Amino acid sequence: TAACGVAAVPDEASDASAALRLADNRMYAVKVSAYASSERAMSVALMRMLDERHPGLGSHGEQVAKLVVACAQELRLPDEEIATVERAAELHDLGKVGIPSAILTKPGPLSDEEWDFMRRHSIIGERILAGVPSMECVAPLVRAAHEQWDGRGYPDGLAGEQIPLGARIMAVADAFCAMTENRPYAQARSLHSARSELRACSGTQFDPSVLSAFLDMLDRRQDVDAPADNGGSPAVAGLPGTYSG
């Protein structure tokens, strides 16, 4: 029942450290694939739990996951990495089970104290998933889902390539969904407006190369369900000047 991961140097990694990281990721992917059915069942159960606590968050996670997979394919990520980031995207809001509904559905701006409370959700989600053996490789991505390219995100203030690639993909997809979905505090933006806002945040909130791939994917992929272009007004959630689910 042992699992192993292999990486070739220099074809797949430039040095020993990179090779070890790649091999480690592949080892965990093998572990996950060995328990694929139980992992999927666990993921569905957790999403249902989240949806019971805060209706709509489960379906939001599914939409983010669909866009994440399409973007990861655009970036030509290996299948095992795509499977991991898909699961992370489905569960990126899991920690919101610990956030009161009064904060999540507040129609106006959050206070500083409420923001401090809200920022805990990515850590809560990581702690829940870290306790599930088949979700160990998903937990760090959930923790990093709200980090920003310029280092102004949370909870760890990671910047640039310190942020796991999967989390950088999730950040773009999550922001796009947040802006194009109706929320208690605002109407949805049009697709054109959402794309313009994403471009404006390139190099600050988002990894430019990931954002470019995401926008290219939206232009080319007809099998990805995007929200209708309804010409709505801004839906803002997250830190001031940022967008998140």
N, C-alpha and C positions, 0 to 999 in steps of 0.2 A: 504493500500500500504506500510505498515511498513515492514522493514527487520530486522531480528535478527540473532545473531550467538550464538551458545552454545558450551561449552567445559566442559568436565567432569574432576574433580580432585579427586583422583590422577591418574586415568587411562590414561588421555591424556595430562595432564600437572602437573608438580611437585609442582607448587606454584601459588599464585593468579596472579602474573604478567604474567607468561607464559599462564595461562588460559585466561586472558584478551586479550593478543595478538592473541591467537588462535581464540577466539570468535570474535574479531574485524575483522580478516581476513575472517572468515566465513560469517560475516555479509555483508562485501563488495562483497564476492563471490555471495551471494544471490541477492544483488542489480544488479550485472553484469548479472547473469543468467536471471533475470526478463526482461532484455533488450538485450538478447543475439543477436537477429537478427540485431538490430540497432547498437550494438557494433561491430559485425562482419562487417557490412556495412561501419562503420566508419573506422575500421582497414584497410579494402581493399582500401578505398578511400585515406587514408594517405599513404599506400604503393605505390599506383599508382602515387600520387603526388611526392613521393620521387624518384620513378623510372623515372618520367618525368624530374626531376631536375638532377639526376645523374643515368643514365641508368645502370642497373645491381644490384643496391643496394636493390631493392624490391625483386628480386629473391634470392639474398643472404640472406635476412631476412627470407624468406620462408624455405630455406635449414637449416639455424640455428635453426629455430623453430621446424622443424621435428626432428632434433637430440636432442634438448632440451626436447621435449616431451618423446622421447624414454629413455633418461637418467633419467628423473623425474619418469617415470614408473619403471625403474630399482631400483630407490631409494624408491619406494613405497609411493610416495607423494599422498595425497588425490586428488581426481578428481578436486576439486575447485581450489586447488593450481596449479595443472598442467595447467588448463585453463588460469589462470592468467599469469604464466610464459611463456606459449606459445604465448600469445598476446604480452607480453613484448619483446620476442625474435623477433617476426615479425617486431616490431617497434623500436628495439634497436638503429638503425642508423637514426632514424627520424630527429634528430637534425642536421644531415649533410646537410639538406636543407639550412642551414645558413652558410655552408662552401663553399668557391669558388672552382670551378672545377679545377682550376690551382693547388690547394693544394692537392685535393683528387687524381688527376691523375698524379701528378709530378713523372717523371721516376726515379729521384734520391732522396737522403736523404733530409728530411725537415730541414730547419733552425730552430733555437731555437724560433724565432718569429712565424714561421709557426706552430710549435708544440704547442705553447701557444694558437694559434687560433684553432687548431684541437681539443685540449682538452676541448674546450667549448661545443662541440656538445652534450655531454651527458646531460649537464645542459639545453641546448636549447630544447632537446627532452623532458625532464621532464616538462619544462614550457609549452610546447605545450599540452602535454597529461593531465597535471594538470587542464587545462581549460575545459576538456571534462568530464562531470560527470561520465560516465560509464568507464572512463579510470583512475580514481583517484588511484586505487590500482596498476595500471601498472606503473605509473610515477616514483615511487621510485626505481623500479627495473631497469628501463631504465637509471636513474641517476647513479646507482651503477654498471652498466654493465662492466665498465673498472677498477673497484677496484681490487687490488691484495691481495692474502692471506697474504703476508708479509708486507702489508701496503704501498707499493710503487706505487700503482695505482692512479687513479684520478677519480673524482675531489676532493674527501674529505679525501683521505689517510686512508680509513677504513682498518682494518686488521682482519684476522681470522673470527670468527663468528659475528663480527660487520657487516659484509657484508651479506645482505639477501641471503638465500639459493638459491633462484631463480636466483639471479645475479651471484652467484658462478657457477651454472650450465651453464648459458649463456656464461660466460667467457671461459669455456673449449670448448663448441661447436663452439663459434665464432672463437677462435684461430685455431681449427681444420679446419674449413672451409677456413679461411684466408690462411693457409699453403697449402691447397690442391686445391685451385682455382688459375687459371692464373690471374695475376694482371698486371697493366701497368708497374710496377717497377720490376717484377720478374716472372719467370715461377713457376708453381705449384710444390710442393714437392710430392714425392711418399707417399703412405699411410704408409709404413714402416718407412720412415724418419719422417713423421709427428707424428706418435705414439711415436717414440724415443724422439722427442723434447718435447712432452707433458710430458713424464715421467721425463725428465731432469728438467722440471719446477715445478714438484710436491713439494709442501711445500714452494715454493717461489711465483710464479705467481698463482698457483692453489691450491684449497683445495684438499689434498690428497685423502680423502674419496670420494669426488665427481669425481675426476679424475679416481680413481679405478673403480667406477660404470660405468663411461662413456666408458672406455676401455673394460670392461666386456660386456657392451651392444653392442659395435661394433663387438665383437667376436661372440656373440650369435644371434643378430638380423639380419635376412635375409631380413626383410621388410623395413629396413632403407636404403635409397639410399645414398651411399657414393660416392664421386668423384672417378673416375677411377684411378687405380694405374699406373701413367704414368712415374714414375721414374724421375720427373722433379727436378729442383733446388729450393733453398729456396725462399719462398714468405714472406717477412718480412714487417709487418706494425704495428705501435703502438710505444710505448716507446722503446728505445734501449734495446735489449735483450728480448723483449716481442713480442707477436703475437696477433693481433686483427683484426676484420673486418673493 
